[in-house]
């Protein structure tokens, strides 16, 4: 019985340490947030994610990054002064261009982690979803806001903002449809 209890305590501690590391990012500093670097032909940009407000969403996106899911994907949506969007695996195939924007990893997040603490604003990174599916159907598609909060008042509260561009916003502002995300990688916590 003691052996079973001891194993259960060790397993619980291991899970707790794993969750702490996930929340803290790779640097291990308490409260540090995970950062993903997106490399494009136009340069790189870094996104700091919010695991406290959107734990399932951030965990899902980080898992996709670690699986190299975003590598080679194209920007499939650009609306001047509004958003640049990517994350559809169909964008690797030019013959599927008519369907771009409708694909994902095949696993929806299943939660709408919309927080009033994280509004749409310049550089905010949010989860896109098909209008018929609602916010719980979000999967791999991300969009970056290209304007201030007033531009997003009509959609505020409908989409989960899960991160913020912390470096390279000038690169994001240059991205257009067909630009390629060459590589995405988890860097660790953002430098403060």
Secondary structure as GFF3:
##gff-version 3
##sequence-region A 1 192
A	DSSP	alpha_helix	2	24	.	.	.	ID=ss1
A	DSSP	beta_strand	34	40	.	.	.	ID=ss2
A	DSSP	beta_strand	43	49	.	.	.	ID=ss3
A	DSSP	alpha_helix	55	66	.	.	.	ID=ss4
A	DSSP	beta_strand	73	79	.	.	.	ID=ss5
A	DSSP	beta_strand	83	86	.	.	.	ID=ss6
A	DSSP	three_ten_helix	89	92	.	.	.	ID=ss7
A	DSSP	three_ten_helix	94	99	.	.	.	ID=ss8
A	DSSP	beta_strand	124	127	.	.	.	ID=ss9
A	DSSP	three_ten_helix	135	137	.	.	.	ID=ss10
A	DSSP	beta_strand	142	145	.	.	.	ID=ss11
A	DSSP	three_ten_helix	149	152	.	.	.	ID=ss12
A	DSSP	beta_strand	161	167	.	.	.	ID=ss13
A	DSSP	alpha_helix	169	172	.	.	.	ID=ss14
A	DSSP	beta_strand	180	189	.	.	.	ID=ss15
###
